[in-house]
Each structure stands twice: as structure tokens, then as C-alpha cells.
Amino acid sequence: GPLAVSSANVHGEAAALRVSDAIEQLGDACTLYLDDGDASGPVPSTIVDLTGPRARVLRHGRLSTADLNAAVPGLIADDPPDSADDEA
């Protein structure tokens, strides 16, 4: 089933700083990869819950709500950044 994880890498492997790294490590275990270019360092992953009737950001990280909505218009409501962090 769906997993909420802190980074796009296999336990014990280096953090995926490029989408190709994540694909190499996770392969078909992940249904969708969003490529925002190479990561410049260890910034937390943005975690989005898509399992309910409405998408929710569980943790704000490298991708902002604006970034997500630019990729998928209307995906995330404009909630205050801290509102979903308390639920994670």
C-alpha cells in the first residue's frame, strides 16, 4: 500500500538527489515521479498524501504548494504551511 517516507531512497542507500537516482532505487515501487531537477543538498522531501478524497501535504520540503499546483493545477488547497505538519 501507500507509504509515507522521509526520503526517496532505499534504507542504507544514499539520498536520491536526481529523479534517476530515485527510479534506480525504487523502480516500479513508486507509481509517479515528479522531476524538479537535481537537488542541491539534503533538503527534506515534500510528502503528499493522495490516498483520500483530497490531496494533503504531510510535510513541506523542497516542493512548495505552488510547485505542486504548477505541476498538477488545483492539487493542493492553499493551507497554511504548518497546518499539515502537525498531523505528520
Backbone as numpy.savetxt, mean C-alpha at the origin, in Angstrom:
# Nx Ny Nz CAx CAy CAz Cx Cy Cz
-6.34 -15.53 2.14 -7.16 -14.34 2.14 -6.31 -13.10 2.14
-6.95 -11.95 2.23 -6.21 -10.67 2.23 -5.30 -10.56 3.45
-4.18 -9.90 3.25 -3.23 -9.68 4.33 -2.93 -8.20 4.46
-2.80 -7.73 5.67 -2.32 -6.36 5.91 -0.91 -6.51 6.46
0.06 -6.14 5.67 1.45 -6.30 6.06 2.16 -4.95 6.02
3.29 -4.89 6.68 3.95 -3.59 6.81 4.84 -3.24 5.64
5.19 -4.18 4.79 6.03 -3.86 3.65 5.84 -4.89 2.56
6.28 -4.54 1.37 6.12 -5.43 0.22 7.37 -6.28 0.06
7.59 -7.17 1.01 8.70 -8.09 0.90 8.42 -9.34 1.73
9.13 -10.39 1.40 9.03 -11.63 2.14 9.86 -11.49 3.41
9.37 -12.04 4.52 10.08 -11.97 5.80 11.53 -12.41 5.63
12.43 -11.58 6.10 13.85 -11.89 6.02 14.53 -11.40 4.75
13.75 -10.94 3.78 14.31 -10.42 2.53 14.37 -8.90 2.61
15.17 -8.31 1.74 15.30 -6.86 1.70 13.98 -6.22 1.30
13.75 -5.00 1.79 12.55 -4.25 1.43 12.51 -4.04 -0.08
11.32 -4.17 -0.64 11.14 -3.93 -2.07 11.11 -2.43 -2.33
12.13 -1.91 -2.99 12.20 -0.48 -3.29 11.75 -0.17 -4.71
11.51 -1.21 -5.51 10.97 -1.09 -6.87 9.86 -2.10 -7.02
8.90 -1.81 -7.88 7.79 -2.74 -8.08 8.32 -4.09 -8.57
9.39 -4.08 -9.34 9.97 -5.35 -9.82 10.48 -6.19 -8.65
10.99 -5.55 -7.58 11.42 -6.28 -6.38 10.23 -6.96 -5.72
9.12 -6.22 -5.61 7.93 -6.78 -4.98 7.38 -7.94 -5.79
7.33 -7.79 -7.10 6.83 -8.85 -7.97 7.73 -10.09 -7.86
9.04 -9.87 -7.82 9.97 -10.99 -7.70 9.74 -11.76 -6.40
9.51 -11.03 -5.31 9.33 -11.69 -4.01 7.92 -12.24 -3.80
6.91 -11.52 -4.26 5.53 -11.88 -3.94 4.79 -12.56 -5.09
5.21 -12.30 -6.31 4.62 -12.95 -7.48 3.11 -12.85 -7.53
2.44 -13.99 -7.76 0.99 -14.03 -7.90 0.26 -13.97 -6.55
1.00 -13.93 -5.44 0.35 -13.82 -4.13 -0.32 -12.46 -3.97
0.11 -11.50 -4.75 -0.49 -10.16 -4.75 -1.21 -9.97 -6.07
-2.45 -9.55 -6.01 -3.27 -9.41 -7.22 -2.97 -8.14 -7.98
-2.61 -7.06 -7.27 -2.43 -5.76 -7.89 -1.18 -5.08 -7.35
-0.36 -4.58 -8.24 0.81 -3.81 -7.87 0.65 -2.40 -8.43
0.81 -1.38 -7.58 0.79 0.01 -8.03 2.22 0.51 -8.08
2.68 0.93 -9.23 4.06 1.35 -9.41 4.15 2.88 -9.36
4.75 3.40 -8.29 4.95 4.84 -8.14 6.41 5.19 -8.35
7.14 4.32 -9.02 8.56 4.56 -9.26 9.40 4.01 -8.12
10.70 4.17 -8.24 11.62 3.64 -7.23 11.47 4.39 -5.91
11.50 3.64 -4.82 11.45 4.25 -3.49 12.84 4.76 -3.14
12.89 5.92 -2.53 14.18 6.52 -2.21 14.73 6.06 -0.87
13.99 5.29 -0.13 14.46 4.82 1.16 13.37 4.12 1.91
13.62 3.80 3.15 12.69 2.98 3.94 11.51 3.78 4.50
10.66 4.29 3.61 9.43 4.98 4.02 8.35 3.92 4.15
7.50 3.98 5.17 6.48 2.94 5.34 5.57 2.81 4.13
5.11 1.60 3.91 4.14 1.33 2.85 2.80 1.91 3.23
2.04 2.35 2.23 0.65 2.73 2.45 -0.15 1.43 2.40
-0.98 1.20 3.40 -1.78 -0.03 3.44 -3.24 0.34 3.26
-3.87 -0.26 2.25 -5.27 0.01 1.92 -6.06 -1.28 2.07
-7.17 -1.21 2.79 -8.09 -2.33 2.95 -9.17 -2.22 1.88
-9.19 -3.18 0.97 -10.18 -3.20 -0.11 -11.19 -4.32 0.07
-11.27 -4.87 1.28 -12.13 -6.03 1.50 -13.58 -5.67 1.82
-13.86 -4.43 2.17 -15.22 -4.02 2.53 -15.90 -3.27 1.42
-17.07 -2.72 1.71 -17.81 -1.98 0.70 -17.14 -0.66 0.32
-16.25 -0.18 1.17 -15.55 1.09 0.93 -14.07 0.91 1.24
-13.21 1.37 0.37 -11.77 1.29 0.60 -11.39 2.15 1.80
-10.45 1.65 2.61 -9.99 2.40 3.79 -8.47 2.36 3.83
-7.86 3.49 4.13 -6.42 3.52 4.35 -6.17 3.09 5.79
-5.45 1.99 5.96 -5.12 1.51 7.30 -3.85 2.16 7.82
-2.92 2.46 6.91 -1.71 3.17 7.32 -1.28 4.07 6.18
-1.11 5.34 6.49 -0.62 6.31 5.51 0.90 6.18 5.44
1.41 6.16 4.24 2.85 6.03 4.03 3.25 6.80 2.79
4.06 6.17 1.96 4.59 6.82 0.77 3.49 7.33 -0.16
2.42 6.56 -0.36 1.32 6.99 -1.22 0.27 7.73 -0.40
-0.01 8.95 -0.79 -1.03 9.75 -0.10 -2.41 9.40 -0.65
-3.44 9.91 0.01 -4.80 9.74 -0.49 -4.91 10.33 -1.89
-4.28 11.47 -2.12 -4.30 12.09 -3.45 -3.64 11.19 -4.49
-2.52 10.55 -4.12 -1.84 9.63 -5.04 -2.75 8.46 -5.40
-3.40 7.89 -4.38 -4.30 6.75 -4.61 -5.46 7.15 -5.51
-6.04 8.32 -5.24 -7.18 8.77 -6.03 -6.76 9.20 -7.44
-5.51 9.57 -7.62 -5.03 9.86 -8.98 -4.95 8.57 -9.79
-4.59 7.46 -9.14 -4.51 6.16 -9.81 -5.90 5.57 -10.03
-6.75 5.70 -9.02 -8.12 5.15 -9.08 -9.05 6.24 -8.54
-9.57 7.11 -9.42 -10.39 8.24 -8.97 -11.54 7.81 -8.05
-11.64 8.50 -6.91 -12.71 8.24 -5.96 -12.52 7.03 -5.08
-11.35 6.40 -5.14 -11.11 5.19 -4.35 -11.22 5.44 -2.86
-10.60 6.51 -2.39 -10.53 6.81 -0.95 -11.22 8.14 -0.68
-12.11 8.14 0.32 -12.73 9.40 0.74 -11.66 10.26 1.41
-11.85 11.56 1.40 -10.88 12.47 2.00 -11.04 12.52 3.51
-10.63 11.43 4.19 -10.65 11.38 5.65 -9.41 12.02 6.19
-9.45 12.54 7.40 -8.23 13.07 8.01 -7.19 11.95 8.11
-5.91 12.23 7.86 -4.87 11.20 7.85 -4.80 10.35 9.10
-5.10 10.88 10.28 -4.97 10.12 11.51 -6.18 9.23 11.81
-7.30 9.42 11.12 -8.51 8.69 11.47 -8.37 7.19 11.26
-7.74 6.74 10.20 -7.60 5.31 9.94 -6.40 4.73 10.69
-5.39 5.55 10.98 -4.20 5.05 11.66 -4.54 4.49 13.03
-5.53 5.05 13.70 -5.90 4.59 15.03 -6.52 3.20 14.99
-7.07 2.80 13.83 -7.72 1.51 13.72 -6.75 0.40 13.37
-5.57 0.72 12.86 -4.62 -0.30 12.41 -3.98 -1.01 13.57
